Amino acid sequence: MAVKFQDYYETLGVARAASAEEMKQAFRALARLHHPDVAKDKVAGEAKFKEINEAYEVLSDPEKRKRYDELGANWQAGGGGPSAPGGGRSQTPRGESDFEFGGTGFSDFFESFFGGGREGGGAFAREGQDVEADLLVTLEEALHGSPRKVTLRRPGGRGVADRTDTYQVRIPPGVREGQRIRLAGQGGAGLGSGPAGDLYLRVRLARHPDFSVQGADLHCDLDLAPWEAVLGVQAKIPTLDGATSLRVPPGTAAGSQLRLRGLGLPREDRTRGDLYATVRIQTPAAVSAEERALWEQLARTSTFNPRSES
């Protein structure tokens, strides 16, 4: 089965020379537009959201981006794959006879280029090989848990047709980045009386336009106007449970972290982590004549000096 090349720069709508910050901004804008929770067409939105995540997963990682740029659209030319450690070329990560997954949230191209379509044999020659693939999981799925249908196409031998198996996988609440979901005995077939290998699905948490993850805690930015930081404000803030109101006390400094208890991801003890909002103070790019006059009046009146040594 031919694997279609994915142009990740085109997916994000950025130039090939785009900086990390430009890619981050492009990802956030697209992810907010197509996130399944807000998209008008949920099915199409979910598919587009996965495409955007896959592109950002590669282009935001310097090593993956380098490998991707080096080979480009001719990544399969000459049977070559990404450069192997120690020089030379590794064989194509997935050949015609290897396993192929569906329903993982990643394209065949990603699995072929960056994924783990196979993992090598077991400890004994007669054991079947373990099979592994990445599984894209949204933060909402990590919070509540979710069922997922995953397909695995198994290569046939000489004169034997390929076989596709379907599995109903349960993503548990509180699943972590890199955690592996094991389906015992569902990997490669053993030889003779040897046992079959296992099937592993390695969790990759989807990037979210608003939150980053640290353990069970979530982190987000909270943009404030200067007067909101000085006077305090009730600010509306997004959470995985829906928008809520956060009290910002008067005199809040840039870089301050405000905590909302219990609005993170599940911990192992079934309690939830916290949500931390980091304050960023934004200034207007342009002001009207009336606004400028007020700022100038404040400058003349205020005794505050941010550069004082005291």
Sine and cosine of phi, psi and omega as CSV:
sin_phi,cos_phi,sin_psi,cos_psi,sin_omega,cos_omega
0.00,0.00,0.82,-0.58,0.00,-1.00
-0.94,0.33,0.64,-0.77,0.01,-1.00
-0.97,-0.25,0.82,-0.58,-0.07,-1.00
-0.98,0.17,0.74,-0.67,0.06,-1.00
-0.91,0.41,0.67,-0.75,0.04,-1.00
-0.95,-0.31,0.86,-0.52,0.05,-1.00
-1.00,0.02,0.99,-0.11,-0.09,-1.00
-0.93,0.36,-0.51,0.86,0.05,-1.00
-0.91,0.42,-0.65,0.76,0.03,-1.00
-0.92,0.40,-0.62,0.78,0.02,-1.00
-0.86,0.51,-0.67,0.74,0.00,-1.00
-1.00,0.07,-0.20,0.98,-0.01,-1.00
0.94,0.35,0.60,0.80,0.00,-1.00
-0.84,-0.54,0.35,-0.94,0.06,-1.00
-0.97,0.25,0.36,-0.93,-0.01,-1.00
-0.91,0.41,-0.37,0.93,0.03,-1.00
-1.00,-0.07,0.19,0.98,-0.07,-1.00
-0.87,0.50,0.60,-0.80,0.03,-1.00
-0.98,0.20,0.21,-0.98,0.03,-1.00
-0.87,0.49,-0.62,0.79,-0.01,-1.00
-0.93,0.36,-0.63,0.78,0.04,-1.00
-0.90,0.44,-0.64,0.77,0.03,-1.00
-0.93,0.38,-0.62,0.79,0.03,-1.00
-0.89,0.46,-0.70,0.72,0.01,-1.00
-0.90,0.43,-0.66,0.75,0.02,-1.00
-0.89,0.45,-0.69,0.72,0.02,-1.00
-0.87,0.49,-0.74,0.67,-0.05,-1.00
-0.88,0.48,-0.67,0.74,-0.01,-1.00
-0.89,0.45,-0.72,0.70,-0.02,-1.00
-0.94,0.34,-0.64,0.77,-0.02,-1.00
-0.91,0.42,-0.63,0.78,0.05,-1.00
-0.91,0.41,-0.57,0.82,-0.02,-1.00
-0.95,0.31,-0.62,0.78,-0.14,-0.99
-0.95,-0.31,0.07,1.00,0.01,-1.00
-0.84,0.54,0.71,-0.70,-0.06,-1.00
-0.82,0.58,-0.45,0.89,-0.01,-1.00
-0.96,0.29,-0.35,0.94,-0.07,-1.00
-0.87,-0.49,-0.29,0.96,-0.04,-1.00
-0.91,0.40,0.65,-0.76,0.03,-1.00
-0.91,0.41,-0.67,0.74,0.08,-1.00
-0.99,-0.16,0.98,-0.21,-0.12,-0.99
-0.88,0.47,-0.67,0.74,-0.05,-1.00
-0.92,0.40,-0.77,0.64,0.01,-1.00
-0.91,0.43,-0.62,0.79,0.01,-1.00
-0.90,0.45,-0.68,0.74,0.01,-1.00
-0.90,0.44,-0.68,0.74,0.01,-1.00
-0.89,0.45,-0.69,0.72,0.00,-1.00
-0.92,0.38,-0.62,0.78,0.01,-1.00
-0.88,0.48,-0.64,0.77,0.03,-1.00
-0.92,0.39,-0.64,0.77,0.04,-1.00
-0.88,0.48,-0.69,0.72,-0.02,-1.00
-0.90,0.43,-0.67,0.74,0.01,-1.00
-0.89,0.45,-0.67,0.74,0.00,-1.00
-0.89,0.46,-0.70,0.71,0.01,-1.00
-0.88,0.47,-0.69,0.72,-0.03,-1.00
-0.95,0.32,-0.55,0.84,0.07,-1.00
-0.83,0.56,-0.64,0.77,-0.03,-1.00
-0.99,0.15,-0.77,0.64,-0.14,-0.99
-0.97,0.25,-0.32,0.95,0.03,-1.00
-1.00,0.06,-0.17,0.99,0.03,-1.00
-0.98,-0.20,0.92,-0.38,-0.09,-1.00
-0.81,0.59,-0.65,0.76,-0.03,-1.00
-0.94,0.35,-0.70,0.71,0.02,-1.00
-0.91,0.41,-0.64,0.77,0.01,-1.00
-0.90,0.44,-0.63,0.78,0.01,-1.00
-0.89,0.45,-0.72,0.69,0.02,-1.00
-0.88,0.47,-0.68,0.73,-0.01,-1.00
-0.89,0.45,-0.69,0.72,-0.02,-1.00
-0.93,0.36,-0.56,0.83,-0.05,-1.00
-0.90,0.43,-0.62,0.78,-0.08,-1.00
-0.99,-0.15,-0.59,0.81,0.06,-1.00
0.86,0.52,-0.48,-0.88,-0.09,-1.00
-0.92,0.39,-0.29,0.96,0.00,-1.00
-0.99,-0.10,0.50,0.86,-0.10,-1.00
-0.88,0.47,-0.41,0.91,-0.01,-1.00
-0.99,-0.15,-0.03,1.00,-0.07,-1.00
-0.88,0.48,0.73,-0.68,0.04,-1.00
0.94,0.33,0.26,0.97,0.03,-1.00
0.96,0.29,0.22,0.98,-0.06,-1.00
-1.00,-0.01,0.45,-0.89,0.10,-0.99
-0.84,-0.54,-0.33,-0.94,0.04,-1.00
-0.85,0.52,0.46,-0.89,-0.02,-1.00
-0.86,0.52,0.70,-0.71,0.01,-1.00
-1.00,0.09,0.49,-0.87,0.06,-1.00
-0.84,0.55,0.65,-0.76,0.03,-1.00
1.00,0.06,0.13,0.99,0.04,-1.00
0.99,-0.16,0.24,-0.97,0.00,-1.00
0.98,0.21,-0.11,-0.99,0.00,-1.00
-0.92,-0.40,0.61,-0.80,0.18,-0.98
-0.99,0.13,0.28,-0.96,0.07,-1.00
-0.94,0.33,0.32,-0.95,0.02,-1.00
-0.78,0.62,0.80,-0.60,-0.09,-1.00
-0.79,0.61,-0.60,0.80,0.06,-1.00
-0.73,-0.68,0.87,-0.50,0.07,-1.00
-1.00,-0.05,-0.08,-1.00,-0.03,-1.00
-0.89,0.46,-0.43,0.90,-0.12,-0.99
-0.99,-0.16,0.08,1.00,-0.05,-1.00
-1.00,0.05,0.12,-0.99,0.01,-1.00
-0.95,0.31,0.53,-0.85,0.06,-1.00
-0.74,-0.67,0.71,-0.70,-0.06,-1.00
-0.96,-0.27,0.40,-0.91,0.15,-0.99
-0.66,-0.75,0.48,-0.88,0.04,-1.00
0.99,0.13,0.13,0.99,-0.01,-1.00
-0.99,0.11,-0.24,0.97,-0.06,-1.00
0.99,-0.10,-0.12,0.99,0.04,-1.00
-0.89,-0.45,0.51,-0.86,0.00,-1.00
-0.96,0.27,0.27,-0.96,0.09,-1.00
-0.86,0.50,-0.58,0.82,0.00,-1.00
-0.88,0.47,-0.72,0.69,-0.01,-1.00
-0.88,0.47,-0.71,0.70,-0.02,-1.00
-0.89,0.45,-0.61,0.79,0.00,-1.00
-0.94,0.35,-0.65,0.76,-0.11,-0.99
-1.00,0.08,-0.68,0.73,-0.12,-0.99
-0.86,-0.51,-0.26,0.97,-0.18,-0.98
-1.00,0.08,-0.12,-0.99,0.00,-1.00
-0.88,-0.47,0.91,0.41,-0.01,-1.00
-0.84,0.54,-0.47,0.88,0.09,-1.00
-0.59,-0.81,0.33,-0.94,-0.05,-1.00
-0.79,-0.61,0.11,0.99,-0.05,-1.00
1.00,0.00,0.20,-0.98,-0.11,-0.99
-0.97,0.24,0.05,-1.00,0.03,-1.00
-0.98,0.18,-0.19,-0.98,-0.08,-1.00
-0.94,0.33,-0.42,0.91,-0.03,-1.00
-0.88,-0.47,0.51,-0.86,-0.12,-0.99
-0.87,0.50,-0.47,0.88,-0.09,-1.00
-1.00,0.00,-0.08,1.00,0.04,-1.00
-0.98,0.19,0.52,-0.85,0.09,-1.00
-0.96,0.29,0.42,-0.91,-0.02,-1.00
-0.97,0.25,0.52,-0.85,0.14,-0.99
-0.98,0.21,0.57,-0.82,-0.01,-1.00
-0.85,-0.52,0.69,-0.73,-0.07,-1.00
-0.67,-0.75,0.58,-0.81,0.07,-1.00
-0.55,-0.84,0.40,-0.92,0.09,-1.00
-0.98,0.19,0.58,-0.81,0.00,-1.00
-0.82,-0.57,0.91,-0.42,-0.02,-1.00
-0.98,0.20,0.84,-0.54,-0.06,-1.00
-0.82,-0.58,0.81,-0.59,0.03,-1.00
-0.97,0.23,0.32,-0.95,0.03,-1.00
-0.90,0.44,-0.53,0.85,0.05,-1.00
-0.90,0.43,-0.64,0.77,0.06,-1.00
-0.93,0.38,-0.61,0.80,0.04,-1.00
-0.92,0.40,-0.49,0.87,0.01,-1.00
-0.96,0.26,-0.77,0.64,-0.14,-0.99
-0.98,-0.18,-0.26,0.97,-0.18,-0.98
0.99,0.16,0.36,-0.93,-0.07,-1.00
-0.26,-0.96,0.57,-0.82,0.14,-0.99
-0.99,0.15,0.48,-0.88,0.02,-1.00
-0.57,-0.82,0.74,-0.67,0.09,-1.00
-1.00,-0.07,0.86,-0.51,-0.02,-1.00
-0.86,-0.50,0.71,-0.70,0.05,-1.00
-0.94,-0.35,0.51,-0.86,0.03,-1.00
-0.71,-0.70,0.90,-0.44,0.06,-1.00
-1.00,0.00,0.86,-0.51,-0.03,-1.00
-0.99,-0.16,0.73,-0.69,0.00,-1.00
-0.94,0.35,0.65,-0.76,0.09,-1.00
-1.00,0.03,0.23,-0.97,0.05,-1.00
-1.00,-0.04,-0.32,-0.95,0.00,-1.00
-0.90,0.45,0.84,-0.54,0.02,-1.00
0.96,0.28,0.09,1.00,0.00,-1.00
-0.91,-0.42,0.78,-0.62,-0.04,-1.00
-0.94,0.33,0.45,-0.89,0.12,-0.99
-0.88,0.47,0.44,-0.90,0.00,-1.00
-0.81,-0.58,0.70,-0.71,0.03,-1.00
-0.93,-0.37,0.84,-0.54,0.04,-1.00
-0.96,-0.29,0.55,-0.83,0.01,-1.00
-0.89,-0.46,0.72,-0.69,-0.01,-1.00
-0.83,-0.56,0.67,-0.74,0.13,-0.99
-1.00,-0.09,0.96,-0.27,-0.09,-1.00
-0.98,-0.20,0.69,-0.73,0.05,-1.00
-0.98,-0.20,0.90,-0.44,0.09,-1.00
-0.99,0.13,0.90,-0.44,-0.09,-1.00
-0.97,0.24,0.52,-0.85,0.10,-0.99
-0.86,0.51,0.63,-0.78,0.04,-1.00
0.99,0.12,0.21,0.98,0.00,-1.00
-0.89,0.46,0.55,-0.84,-0.12,-0.99
-0.92,-0.39,0.37,-0.93,0.11,-0.99
-0.84,0.55,0.78,-0.63,0.02,-1.00
1.00,0.06,-0.21,0.98,0.02,-1.00
-0.90,0.43,0.60,-0.80,-0.03,-1.00
-0.94,-0.34,0.74,-0.67,0.10,-0.99
-0.99,-0.12,0.85,-0.53,-0.12,-0.99
-0.98,-0.22,0.76,-0.65,0.16,-0.99
-0.92,-0.39,0.99,-0.14,-0.13,-0.99
-0.90,0.45,0.70,-0.71,0.09,-1.00
0.96,0.29,0.20,0.98,-0.04,-1.00
-0.95,-0.31,0.28,0.96,0.05,-1.00
-1.00,0.00,-0.55,-0.84,-0.01,-1.00
-0.93,0.36,0.52,-0.85,-0.01,-1.00
-0.93,0.36,0.56,-0.83,0.06,-1.00
-0.98,0.18,0.24,-0.97,0.05,-1.00
-0.99,-0.13,0.70,-0.71,-0.02,-1.00
0.88,0.47,-0.83,-0.55,-0.01,-1.00
-1.00,-0.07,0.14,0.99,-0.02,-1.00
-0.93,0.37,0.53,-0.85,-0.01,-1.00
-0.96,0.29,0.40,-0.92,0.06,-1.00
-0.96,0.29,0.43,-0.90,0.09,-1.00
-0.97,0.26,-0.05,-1.00,-0.02,-1.00
-0.96,-0.29,0.36,-0.93,0.09,-1.00
-0.96,-0.29,0.82,-0.57,0.00,-1.00
-0.88,-0.47,0.72,-0.69,0.10,-0.99
-0.92,-0.39,0.92,-0.39,-0.06,-1.00
-1.00,-0.01,0.86,-0.52,-0.11,-0.99
-0.96,0.29,0.78,-0.63,0.17,-0.99
-0.85,-0.52,0.91,-0.42,-0.02,-1.00
-0.95,0.31,0.79,-0.62,0.01,-1.00
-0.91,0.42,0.65,-0.76,0.08,-1.00
-0.92,0.40,0.65,-0.76,-0.01,-1.00
-0.94,-0.35,0.61,-0.79,-0.02,-1.00
-0.92,0.39,-0.34,0.94,-0.07,-1.00
-0.93,-0.38,-0.47,0.88,-0.16,-0.99
-0.85,-0.52,0.54,-0.84,0.24,-0.97
-0.90,-0.43,0.34,-0.94,-0.14,-0.99
-0.89,-0.45,0.73,-0.68,0.15,-0.99
-0.72,-0.70,0.99,-0.16,-0.09,-1.00
0.90,0.43,-0.82,-0.57,0.05,-1.00
-1.00,-0.08,-0.02,1.00,-0.02,-1.00
-1.00,-0.07,0.54,-0.84,0.09,-1.00
-0.94,-0.34,0.53,-0.85,0.02,-1.00
-0.78,-0.63,0.63,-0.77,0.06,-1.00
-0.59,-0.81,0.22,-0.98,0.06,-1.00
-1.00,-0.09,0.57,-0.82,0.09,-1.00
-0.82,-0.57,0.95,-0.32,0.00,-1.00
-1.00,0.07,0.77,-0.64,0.01,-1.00
-0.80,-0.60,0.54,-0.84,0.18,-0.98
-0.97,0.23,0.42,-0.91,-0.03,-1.00
-0.81,0.59,-0.67,0.75,-0.04,-1.00
-0.94,0.34,-0.47,0.88,0.07,-1.00
-0.93,0.37,-0.63,0.78,0.04,-1.00
-0.92,0.40,-0.60,0.80,-0.02,-1.00
-0.96,0.27,-0.72,0.69,-0.14,-0.99
-1.00,-0.05,-0.30,0.95,-0.11,-0.99
1.00,0.04,0.37,-0.93,-0.05,-1.00
-0.25,-0.97,0.42,-0.91,0.20,-0.98
-1.00,-0.07,0.95,-0.30,-0.10,-0.99
-0.98,-0.22,0.68,-0.73,0.08,-1.00
-0.98,0.17,0.73,-0.68,-0.09,-1.00
-0.67,-0.74,0.65,-0.76,0.01,-1.00
-0.98,0.20,0.53,-0.85,0.15,-0.99
-0.66,-0.75,0.18,-0.98,0.06,-1.00
-0.93,0.36,-0.24,0.97,0.03,-1.00
-0.99,-0.14,0.09,1.00,-0.08,-1.00
0.93,-0.36,0.25,-0.97,-0.05,-1.00
-0.91,0.42,0.55,-0.83,0.06,-1.00
-0.63,-0.77,0.12,-0.99,-0.03,-1.00
-0.96,-0.29,0.71,-0.71,-0.01,-1.00
-0.86,-0.51,0.77,-0.63,0.01,-1.00
-0.99,0.11,0.86,-0.50,0.07,-1.00
-0.99,-0.17,0.90,-0.43,-0.06,-1.00
-0.95,0.32,0.43,-0.90,0.05,-1.00
-0.85,0.52,0.57,-0.82,0.04,-1.00
0.98,0.21,0.39,0.92,0.01,-1.00
-0.96,0.29,0.78,-0.63,-0.06,-1.00
-1.00,-0.01,0.42,-0.91,0.10,-1.00
-0.87,0.50,0.66,-0.75,-0.02,-1.00
1.00,-0.02,-0.17,0.99,0.04,-1.00
-0.90,0.43,0.57,-0.82,0.06,-1.00
-0.94,-0.34,0.83,-0.56,0.04,-1.00
-0.96,-0.27,0.76,-0.65,-0.12,-0.99
-0.97,-0.24,0.71,-0.71,0.16,-0.99
-0.92,-0.40,0.94,-0.33,-0.11,-0.99
-0.93,0.36,0.64,-0.77,0.16,-0.99
0.96,0.28,0.30,0.96,0.00,-1.00
-0.91,-0.42,0.36,0.93,0.08,-1.00
-1.00,-0.10,-0.50,-0.86,0.00,-1.00
-1.00,-0.09,0.32,-0.95,0.00,-1.00
-0.90,0.43,0.62,-0.78,0.14,-0.99
-1.00,-0.06,0.08,-1.00,0.00,-1.00
-0.90,0.44,-0.50,0.87,-0.01,-1.00
-1.00,0.07,0.19,0.98,0.06,-1.00
0.97,0.26,-0.01,1.00,0.20,-0.98
-0.98,0.19,0.13,-0.99,-0.02,-1.00
-0.92,-0.40,0.52,-0.86,0.09,-1.00
-0.94,0.34,-0.12,-0.99,-0.07,-1.00
-0.93,-0.36,0.27,-0.96,0.10,-1.00
-0.94,-0.34,0.82,-0.57,0.00,-1.00
-0.94,-0.35,0.81,-0.59,0.05,-1.00
-0.96,-0.27,0.87,-0.50,0.00,-1.00
-1.00,-0.10,0.82,-0.57,-0.11,-0.99
-0.97,0.25,0.77,-0.63,0.16,-0.99
-0.84,-0.55,0.82,-0.57,-0.01,-1.00
-1.00,-0.06,0.85,-0.53,-0.05,-1.00
-0.97,-0.25,0.62,-0.79,0.06,-1.00
-0.92,-0.40,0.53,-0.85,-0.02,-1.00
-0.92,0.38,0.65,-0.76,0.01,-1.00
-0.95,0.32,-0.49,0.87,0.01,-1.00
-0.59,-0.81,0.53,-0.85,0.01,-1.00
-0.75,-0.66,0.44,-0.90,0.06,-1.00
-0.98,0.22,0.17,-0.99,0.02,-1.00
-0.88,0.48,-0.64,0.77,0.01,-1.00
-0.91,0.42,-0.69,0.72,0.03,-1.00
-0.90,0.44,-0.67,0.74,0.02,-1.00
-0.87,0.50,-0.65,0.76,0.01,-1.00
-0.88,0.47,-0.63,0.78,0.02,-1.00
-0.93,0.37,-0.65,0.76,0.05,-1.00
-0.89,0.45,-0.66,0.75,0.01,-1.00
-0.91,0.41,-0.60,0.80,0.05,-1.00
-0.91,0.42,-0.67,0.75,0.04,-1.00
-0.89,0.46,-0.65,0.76,0.00,-1.00
-0.88,0.47,-0.60,0.80,0.00,-1.00
-0.97,0.26,-0.52,0.85,-0.13,-0.99
-1.00,0.03,-0.62,0.78,-0.13,-0.99
-0.94,0.33,0.60,-0.80,0.08,-1.00
-0.99,-0.15,0.05,1.00,-0.04,-1.00
-0.95,0.30,0.74,-0.67,0.05,-1.00
-0.78,-0.63,0.97,-0.24,-0.05,-1.00
-0.91,0.41,-0.26,0.96,-0.04,-1.00
-0.96,-0.26,0.19,0.98,0.02,-1.00
-0.95,0.32,0.48,-0.88,-0.04,-1.00
-1.00,0.09,-0.25,0.97,-0.05,-1.00
-0.99,0.10,0.00,0.00,0.00,0.00
